Amino acid sequence: MGHLVDSIIKLSAKHRLMVISLVMLGLLGGLLAIKNIPLDAIPDLSDTQVIVYAKWDRPPQQIEDQVTYPVVTALLGIPHAKDIRAFSDYGFSYIYVIFDEGTDIYWARSRVLEYLSRVNASLPSDVKIELGPDATGVGWVYEYALIDPTGKHSLQELTSFQNWHLKYALQSVSGVSEVATIGGMTKQ
């Protein structure tokens, strides 16, 4: 082994220009690779999932029987769906449809909408069903707080500004899929 290392050192010393050229070529290749390889700062390892949100002002058992169960059974035949989970509570129901790895999120969302259209007619008329955002929890990037250090604006005014102006301005930015308001006071 020692003889092989000595041979490599002697060969490298004898052909310095070739060694320097190979090192420079390797360095250039590394720089090009760093520049061109797509890399996520936080890779999204979560499954492709579509969230169905149903709102109905009824107790959990009634929501479970008349909304959650019919929606879940209607969604059971979706291609590439590997799991469907549901949660019913006072006034709302969440149904999570989890798809096989590699399933395109927009294809999955369109299939869920297609299957929901089949069950809508059998649900109570005042049930409101919508899909959750097309983003994952990993995409939660930025949090901010509206604060009025002057004290001239109430929490209700700040919340109204958030919900009617700032939210829409932020949603118009490329790459922003949802702006969620948390807290504040809403006008009654």
CORGIBEL-V516536 format. One record per backbone hydrogen bond with DSSP energy under -1.0 kcal/mol. CO is the residue of the C=O (numbers start at 1). NH is the residue of the N-H. E is the energy in kcal/mol with one decimal. If there is no record, write none. Layout:
co:CO nh:NH e:E
co:CO nh:NH e:E
This chain:
co:1 nh:5 e:-1.9
co:2 nh:6 e:-2.2
co:3 nh:7 e:-2.1
co:4 nh:8 e:-2.1
co:5 nh:9 e:-2.3
co:6 nh:10 e:-2.5
co:7 nh:11 e:-2.6
co:8 nh:12 e:-2.4
co:9 nh:13 e:-2.4
co:10 nh:14 e:-2.1
co:11 nh:15 e:-1.8
co:15 nh:19 e:-1.8
co:16 nh:20 e:-2.7
co:17 nh:21 e:-2.3
co:18 nh:22 e:-2.3
co:19 nh:23 e:-2.3
co:20 nh:24 e:-2.5
co:21 nh:25 e:-2.4
co:22 nh:26 e:-2.4
co:23 nh:27 e:-2.4
co:24 nh:28 e:-2.6
co:25 nh:29 e:-2.4
co:26 nh:30 e:-2.2
co:27 nh:31 e:-2.3
co:28 nh:32 e:-2.3
co:29 nh:33 e:-2.2
co:30 nh:34 e:-2.4
co:31 nh:35 e:-2.1
co:32 nh:36 e:-1.9
co:33 nh:37 e:-1.9
co:43 nh:45 e:-1.1
co:48 nh:99 e:-3.2
co:50 nh:97 e:-2.8
co:51 nh:132 e:-3.6
co:52 nh:95 e:-2.6
co:53 nh:130 e:-2.6
co:54 nh:93 e:-2.4
co:55 nh:128 e:-2.6
co:56 nh:58 e:-2.3
co:58 nh:91 e:-2.2
co:59 nh:63 e:-2.2
co:60 nh:64 e:-2.9
co:61 nh:65 e:-2.3
co:62 nh:66 e:-2.6
co:63 nh:67 e:-2.2
co:63 nh:68 e:-2.4
co:64 nh:69 e:-2.6
co:67 nh:71 e:-2.3
co:68 nh:72 e:-2.9
co:69 nh:73 e:-2.5
co:70 nh:74 e:-1.8
co:71 nh:75 e:-1.7
co:75 nh:78 e:-1.7
co:78 nh:81 e:-1.5
co:80 nh:100 e:-2.6
co:83 nh:98 e:-3.1
co:85 nh:96 e:-3.7
co:87 nh:94 e:-3.0
co:89 nh:92 e:-1.2
co:91 nh:56 e:-2.0
co:92 nh:89 e:-2.7
co:93 nh:54 e:-2.8
co:94 nh:87 e:-2.6
co:95 nh:52 e:-3.1
co:96 nh:85 e:-2.7
co:97 nh:50 e:-2.3
co:98 nh:82 e:-2.5
co:98 nh:83 e:-1.8
co:100 nh:103 e:-1.7
co:104 nh:108 e:-2.5
co:105 nh:109 e:-2.4
co:106 nh:110 e:-1.9
co:107 nh:111 e:-2.1
co:108 nh:112 e:-2.3
co:109 nh:113 e:-2.4
co:110 nh:114 e:-2.2
co:111 nh:115 e:-2.5
co:112 nh:116 e:-2.4
co:113 nh:117 e:-1.9
co:116 nh:120 e:-1.7
co:119 nh:122 e:-1.3
co:120 nh:123 e:-1.2
co:124 nh:127 e:-1.6
co:128 nh:55 e:-3.0
co:130 nh:53 e:-3.4
co:136 nh:139 e:-1.4
co:137 nh:140 e:-1.4
co:139 nh:141 e:-1.1
co:154 nh:158 e:-2.2
co:155 nh:159 e:-2.5
co:156 nh:160 e:-2.3
co:157 nh:161 e:-2.4
co:158 nh:162 e:-2.4
co:159 nh:163 e:-2.8
co:160 nh:164 e:-2.3
co:161 nh:165 e:-1.8
co:161 nh:166 e:-2.1
co:162 nh:167 e:-2.5
co:165 nh:169 e:-1.9
co:166 nh:170 e:-2.5
co:167 nh:171 e:-2.1
co:168 nh:172 e:-1.1
co:170 nh:173 e:-1.4
co:173 nh:176 e:-1.9
